[in-house]
Amino acid sequence: MTTLIRTSLALALAATLTTATAMPDNWSQPQPPVRLYGNSYYVGSAGLSSVLIDSGAGLILLDGTLAKNAPMIEANIRALGFKLADLKLILNSHAHADHAGGIAALAKDSGASVVVSPSGAQALRAGHAVADDPQAAEKDMDFPPVTTPIREIADGETLRLGNVAITAHFTPGHTPGSTSWTWRSCEKQRCRDLVFGDSIYAISSSGFHFRADAAHGDLVPRMRQSIATLAALPCDILVPVHTDSNGLDRKLAAIVTGKATSDSLVDTQACRDYAAQFTRVLDQRVAKEKAEVGAR
């Protein structure tokens, strides 16, 4: 699917979808694990990303997807030949049910420490979106709370485990605690920059406004800064939290069936294309909100 087609689909979606919807079937559809590059592996479902990194001194997992997907992720980890007990860190993009729902079970089963932004930690402990989340009013935002230890990370902070250094980049807007993550994976003498890109989608519960609002102020500048941050990241391989955001779902399927190799995942323009796509979605959302105000 070309960038133009993906953008058109995103714009069409944004034109009709300003609130959260029922969860698509592919969010819980099994997906065989796939090596992304070097020591990094895709272990999520067909529609929701989860990435495993082997640091040589323990495993790092990014996102737990849905609560009911935790056994699937654990099975994928084992299918790669790893032990769940070797999972040391679980990192989260943002605390919604579709990305954080499985974290409680995964942390309990493995004994891993959970690492998130301060706002994300608040939501994980509570088991639902924080009050100033654009989708806080959605009933399907609840998920099992994390009762094991949670470490709060700062923007730009780098975690180190074994031979892996992974950095948190706060990209708030979709949620107040949204975080994208970057690291390098190497094969022999060649290394690639990988990005676990959080959602930068301006979507909300009914009645929420991203523009100036007495409850939370104007979130649009924050979202534009987050989009710019993601666009500027060192980025050879982008893994967005939703695989259909950039065609990753099709690429993974092609790799599983032998029609493509992991080389198909390399795209140095991917983060900039992702940012441009959702800048257009945000622009359309802002225009819609302005029109609604003008019609009153």
Sequence and secondary structure as in RCSB ss.txt:
>XXXX:A:sequence
MTTLIRTSLALALAATLTTATAMPDNWSQPQPPVRLYGNSYYVGSAGLSSVLIDSGAGLILLDGTLAKNAPMIEA
NIRALGFKLADLKLILNSHAHADHAGGIAALAKDSGASVVVSPSGAQALRAGHAVADDPQAAEKDMDFPPVTTPI
REIADGETLRLGNVAITAHFTPGHTPGSTSWTWRSCEKQRCRDLVFGDSIYAISSSGFHFRADAAHGDLVPRMRQ
SIATLAALPCDILVPVHTDSNGLDRKLAAIVTGKATSDSLVDTQACRDYAAQFTRVLDQRVAKEKAEVGAR
>XXXX:A:secstr
  HHHHHHHHHHHHHH  S     GGGSS    EEEETTEEE S SSB  EEEE SSSEEEE   SGGGHHHHHH
HHHHTT  GGGEEEEE S  SHHHHTTHHHHHHHH  EEEE HHHHHHHHHTS  TTSTTTT GGG      S E
EE  TT EEEETTEEEEEEE TTSSTT EEEEEEEEETTEEEEEEEE        TT  SSS TTT   HHHHHH
HHHHHHTS  SEEEESBGGGTTHHHHHHHHHTTSS GGGG  TTHHHHHHHHHHHHHHHHHHHHHHHHHT 
